[in-house]
Amino acid sequence: PMLAHKAEEEGIACVEMIAGVGEGHVNYETIPSVIYTHPEIAGVGKTEEE
Protein backbone atom coordinates (compact mmCIF):
# COMPACT_ATOMS: atom_id res chain seq x y z
CA PRO A 1 0.00 0.00 0.00
CA MET A 2 0.93 3.64 -0.26
CA LEU A 3 2.29 3.68 3.28
CA ALA A 4 2.50 7.47 3.78
CA HIS A 5 -1.22 7.90 3.08
CA LYS A 6 -2.11 4.87 5.21
CA ALA A 7 0.03 6.09 8.11
CA GLU A 8 -1.51 9.56 7.94
CA GLU A 9 -5.07 8.20 8.09
CA GLU A 10 -4.18 5.83 10.94
CA GLY A 11 -2.58 8.72 12.85
CA ILE A 12 -5.69 10.87 12.46
CA ALA A 13 -7.89 7.96 13.56
CA CYS A 14 -5.70 7.39 16.62
CA VAL A 15 -5.85 11.04 17.69
CA GLU A 16 -9.64 11.11 17.17
CA MET A 17 -10.03 8.07 19.42
CA ILE A 18 -7.75 9.49 22.13
CA ALA A 19 -9.48 12.89 22.05
CA GLY A 20 -12.94 11.32 21.93
CA VAL A 21 -14.00 13.46 18.97
CA GLY A 22 -14.51 10.73 16.39
CA GLU A 23 -14.84 7.03 15.87
CA GLY A 24 -11.28 6.68 14.57
CA HIS A 25 -12.16 4.66 11.48
CA VAL A 26 -9.79 4.00 8.57
CA ASN A 27 -11.37 2.78 5.33
CA TYR A 28 -8.73 0.37 4.03
CA GLU A 29 -10.70 -0.20 0.80
CA THR A 30 -9.73 3.27 -0.46
CA ILE A 31 -5.97 2.93 0.11
CA PRO A 32 -4.17 2.28 -3.18
CA SER A 33 -1.50 -0.37 -3.60
CA VAL A 34 1.23 -0.59 -6.21
CA ILE A 35 3.96 -3.01 -7.23
CA TYR A 36 6.89 -1.34 -8.96
CA THR A 37 7.70 -3.92 -11.61
CA HIS A 38 7.76 -3.69 -15.38
CA PRO A 39 4.92 -3.31 -16.20
CA GLU A 40 3.68 -1.71 -12.98
CA ILE A 41 0.67 -3.17 -11.19
CA ALA A 42 -1.71 -0.98 -9.18
CA GLY A 43 -5.10 -1.32 -7.59
CA VAL A 44 -7.58 0.23 -5.22
CA GLY A 45 -10.79 -1.07 -3.71
CA LYS A 46 -12.15 -4.60 -3.58
CA THR A 47 -10.94 -7.55 -5.61
CA GLU A 48 -13.24 -9.63 -7.80
CA GLU A 49 -13.48 -12.28 -5.05
CA GLU A 50 -14.50 -9.71 -2.41
C-alpha positions in Angstrom: 0.0 0.0 0.0 0.9 3.6 -0.3 2.3 3.7 3.3 2.5 7.5 3.8 -1.2 7.9 3.1 -2.1 4.9 5.2 0.0 6.1 8.1 -1.5 9.6 7.9 -5.1 8.2 8.1 -4.2 5.8 10.9 -2.6 8.7 12.8 -5.7 10.9 12.5 -7.9 8.0 13.6 -5.7 7.4 16.6 -5.8 11.0 17.7 -9.6 11.1 17.2 -10.0 8.1 19.4 -7.7 9.5 22.1 -9.5 12.9 22.0 -12.9 11.3 21.9 -14.0 13.5 19.0 -14.5 10.7 16.4 -14.8 7.0 15.9 -11.3 6.7 14.6 -12.2 4.7 11.5 -9.8 4.0 8.6 -11.4 2.8 5.3 -8.7 0.4 4.0 -10.7 -0.2 0.8 -9.7 3.3 -0.5 -6.0 2.9 0.1 -4.2 2.3 -3.2 -1.5 -0.4 -3.6 1.2 -0.6 -6.2 4.0 -3.0 -7.2 6.9 -1.3 -9.0 7.7 -3.9 -11.6 7.8 -3.7 -15.4 4.9 -3.3 -16.2 3.7 -1.7 -13.0 0.7 -3.2 -11.2 -1.7 -1.0 -9.2 -5.1 -1.3 -7.6 -7.6 0.2 -5.2 -10.8 -1.1 -3.7 -12.1 -4.6 -3.6 -10.9 -7.5 -5.6 -13.2 -9.6 -7.8 -13.5 -12.3 -5.1 -14.5 -9.7 -2.4 
